[in-house]
Amino acid sequence: MGDIGQFLPMILIFVVAYFFMIRPQMKRQKDERKFGAELKRGDRVITKSGLHGKIMELSDKDNSCVLETMAGKLKFDRSAISMEMSKKLNAPVDKK
């Protein structure tokens, strides 16, 4: 019983680390993969570097997309599109 009592704090640290750090990160990665798979032509998006554009083409072969911006058409990897900023861009605006 004394041996388990010595390891109990270490076990609790691992349990807390799992529920507060590892599990939320895994959920976020799952949501980002789902977001990337659900992209379609015409969606307005923002890349992680801050470039705004509209999706013109999607390629499943090399997992890329072509964005139309004010500077022209640019090809990006789907993982370069920011899920959070794109959702904020497309969120409905409340008028008061």
C-alpha positions as CSV (number, residue, x, y, z in Angstrom):
1,M,0.0,0.0,0.0
2,G,2.9,2.3,0.8
3,D,4.4,1.8,-2.7
4,I,1.2,2.9,-4.4
5,G,0.9,6.0,-2.2
6,Q,4.3,7.1,-3.5
7,F,3.3,6.8,-7.1
8,L,-0.2,8.3,-6.7
9,P,0.9,12.0,-7.1
10,M,2.8,11.0,-10.3
11,I,-0.3,9.1,-11.7
12,L,-2.5,12.1,-10.9
13,I,-0.1,14.5,-12.8
14,F,-0.3,12.3,-15.9
15,V,-4.1,12.1,-15.7
16,V,-4.4,15.9,-15.3
17,A,-1.9,16.4,-18.2
18,Y,-4.0,14.1,-20.4
19,F,-7.3,15.8,-19.8
20,F,-6.1,19.4,-19.9
21,M,-3.4,19.2,-22.6
22,I,-3.3,16.1,-24.7
23,R,-7.0,15.4,-25.2
24,P,-8.0,19.0,-26.2
25,Q,-5.1,19.0,-28.7
26,M,-6.3,15.8,-30.3
27,K,-9.8,17.1,-30.6
28,R,-8.5,20.3,-32.2
29,Q,-6.5,18.3,-34.8
30,K,-9.5,16.2,-35.6
31,D,-11.6,19.3,-36.1
32,E,-9.0,20.9,-38.4
33,R,-8.8,17.7,-40.5
34,K,-12.6,17.7,-40.8
35,F,-12.6,21.5,-41.7
36,G,-10.0,20.8,-44.4
37,A,-12.0,17.9,-45.9
38,E,-15.2,20.0,-46.0
39,L,-13.8,22.9,-48.0
40,K,-15.5,23.6,-51.2
41,R,-15.3,26.0,-54.2
42,G,-16.5,29.5,-53.4
43,D,-15.6,29.4,-49.7
44,R,-14.0,32.5,-48.3
45,V,-11.0,31.6,-46.2
46,I,-8.0,33.1,-44.5
47,T,-4.6,31.3,-44.5
48,K,-2.5,31.0,-41.3
49,S,-0.2,33.7,-42.7
50,G,-3.2,36.1,-43.0
51,L,-3.9,36.0,-46.7
52,H,-7.6,36.4,-47.5
53,G,-9.1,34.7,-50.6
54,K,-11.8,32.6,-52.1
55,I,-11.3,29.0,-53.1
56,M,-11.3,28.5,-56.9
57,E,-10.0,24.9,-57.2
58,L,-9.5,22.0,-54.9
59,S,-7.1,19.1,-55.7
60,D,-7.4,15.8,-53.8
61,K,-4.3,14.5,-55.7
62,D,-1.8,16.8,-53.9
63,N,-4.1,18.0,-51.1
64,S,-3.9,21.6,-52.3
65,C,-6.3,24.4,-53.3
66,V,-6.1,27.5,-55.5
67,L,-7.1,30.8,-53.8
68,E,-8.2,33.8,-55.8
69,T,-6.9,37.0,-54.1
70,M,-6.7,40.6,-55.2
71,A,-3.2,39.8,-56.3
72,G,-4.2,36.9,-58.5
73,K,-4.5,33.2,-58.0
74,L,-2.2,31.4,-55.5
75,K,-1.8,27.7,-54.8
76,F,-1.8,26.6,-51.1
77,D,-1.7,23.4,-49.2
78,R,-5.1,22.8,-47.4
79,S,-3.3,22.7,-44.1
80,A,-2.3,26.3,-44.6
81,I,-5.9,27.5,-44.2
82,S,-6.8,28.7,-40.7
83,M,-9.9,27.1,-39.3
84,E,-10.5,29.7,-36.6
85,M,-10.0,32.8,-38.7
86,S,-12.0,31.4,-41.6
87,K,-15.0,30.7,-39.4
88,K,-14.8,34.2,-37.9
89,L,-14.7,35.6,-41.5
90,N,-17.9,33.7,-42.5
91,A,-19.8,34.1,-39.2
92,P,-23.0,36.1,-39.5
93,V,-22.8,39.7,-38.2
94,D,-25.2,40.7,-35.5
95,K,-26.9,44.0,-36.3
96,K,-28.2,45.9,-33.3
